[in-house]
């Protein structure tokens, strides 16, 4: 019994000494922090320009808007410019929580155009379309996602009824939620 107690005591001391040695290893100290690691943000920003006769249609005005005033139609929400982006936030750096992420994807639209009647380079604010959600990386390139897509929010002077061609602020697809699985493949080259 005494011998068994002595062996257990020596094993405990050895384990403590190994733990102290590992705790002082600089390679292990440089690992990611548990909360808010340095590489927690990933994303991109993008600026798009639509050429004349090919405007971005956020589905706020009917395609025949020119029938309701021609070049002076009050519903001129066909965009020339779009500023959009994507942001992922992974707030945990260790344990299984590192697989968790939050994301957002806004798109701001600008312009003042009426198809077949008025083509301008105006930078008037039209509105913003956005979605956000959360995801969990499942391994082998698969990611489980829950997304909320909001209605289109009109900005500035266009935040009102714009005549008979006005389709409302439902945006291209209205408001919806999705539950999905995304598969990543390949390697990114820079």
N, C-alpha and C positions, 0 to 999 in steps of 0.2 A: 504494500500500500504506500509505504514511504517512497519507494522507488518510482511509482506511478505519479505521485504528487510532485516529485523532483523533475520528472520528464515534462509534465504539464507546465510547471513553472518556467523551465528553460524554453519551451516552445513559446510561451507568452512573451518572455523577454525578447526572444529572437524576432517575434512578429512586431513588437513595438520598435525595435531597432531598425528593422527593414522599413517600417512605415515612416520613421524619422528620416532615413536616408532618401526614400522616394519623395518625401515632402520637400526636401532641399534640392531636388533635381530641377535645374532651370528649364529643361525641355518640358517638364510637366507643368511648371508654373505658367508657361506661356499659352496654355490651352484656353479655349474660349470660356468666358465668364458664364455663370449660370443664367443671370438675368441681363438683358440688354447687351449682348455681345457686340463687338466692334463691327462685324459684318452682317448686322441684322437687317439692313435695307438693301433691296435690289429693285431695279426698275428701269424705265426709260421715259423719255419725253420725245414728242414728235410734232413737227409742223408740216401741214399738208396744204397745198394750193391746188384748187380745181380750175382748169382752164375754162374760158368762156364756152358756152353751149354744152357744158358738162358739169354743172353745179351739184354740190352735195345736197340731197333732198332729205331733210329730217322728218318729212311727212307731217308738217305743220300746216301747209297750204296745199290745196288741190292742184293737180297738174295743169288744170285749165285756168289758173289764177289770172291770166292775161285777159280772159273774157269778162272780168269784173273790174275794168279800168285800164287795161293795156299797160303801158309803161308807168302809169300812175296808180296801179292797183295797190290797195292798202296791204294786201297779203303778199309781201315780197321776201319771205323767209326761206330763200334758197341760198345756201352758203357758198362762198368763194374760198374761205380759209377755215382750217380746223387745227386746233392745238389740243393734243391728247397725250395721254401718258398711262403708265402702269406702275404701281408701287406694291411690292411685297414687303411685309414686316414679319420677321421671325424673331420674336422677343426672347426666346430661350436658347441657350447655347449648349446645354448638356442634358443628359438623360433622354428619355423617350419624348419629353416635351419639345425637343429641338425639331421634331417633325411638324409641329403646329405652326401655322402662319395665318396672317390676315392680309387681305389685298384690296386694292381700290383701282378703278379705271375710269377717270373722267374724260370727257370730250367736249371742248368749248367750240361753238360754231359762230362764225362772223361772216357778214356779207349783206348785200341788198340786191337781189336779182329776181326777175320774173321771166321764166322760160319763154322764148320766142318774142319777147317784148322789151326787156330791159336787162342789159349786162353791164355791171359796174365793177370797179375795183374797191368799193366801199368796205370799210372794216367795222361796220355797225354790228354791235353785239346782238346775236340771235338768242342764244341760250346754252345750257349745259346739260349733257346727258351723262349719267354716272351709274356705276354699279360697284358693289363691294361684297365681300364675303370672307369666308374662312376655309382653310384647307388643311389636310393632314396627309403627309407623305407616307405611303404605305410600303414602299420598297420596290425595287426593280423597275423604277421609272413611273410607277403609278401614284396618282395623287387623288384623294377624295375631296370634292369641293361642294360647298353650299354657297350659292350666289343670290343676291338681291339686286334686281335691276329696277331703277326708279323711273318715274315719268320724267319727261323732258321739262326742265325748268326754264321758262323764258326770262330774258334779261332786259332791263331798260324800258324803253318806250314800247316795246313789243309785248309787254306783259298785260295784254288786254285783247279783246275781241277785234279781229282785223277784217271783218266783212264776210260776205257769203263764201269766199274761198277758204276761210279759216277752218281747219280740221280739228282744232283743239290742241292740247299739249300732251297728247298720248305718246308722241314720238313714234319711231318706226314699229315698235312692238308693244308699246304700253308698259305696264308694270307687271313684273313676273318674278317668280323664284325658281331656281333650278337646283337639282341635286345631281351631281355627275362625277364621272371619273375621267381624269386626264392621263394620257400616256406620253411620257417624254422619251425620245430616242435620238441617237446620234450624239456627236460632240460638237460643241460650239467652237468655231474658229474665229480668231480676231485678227 
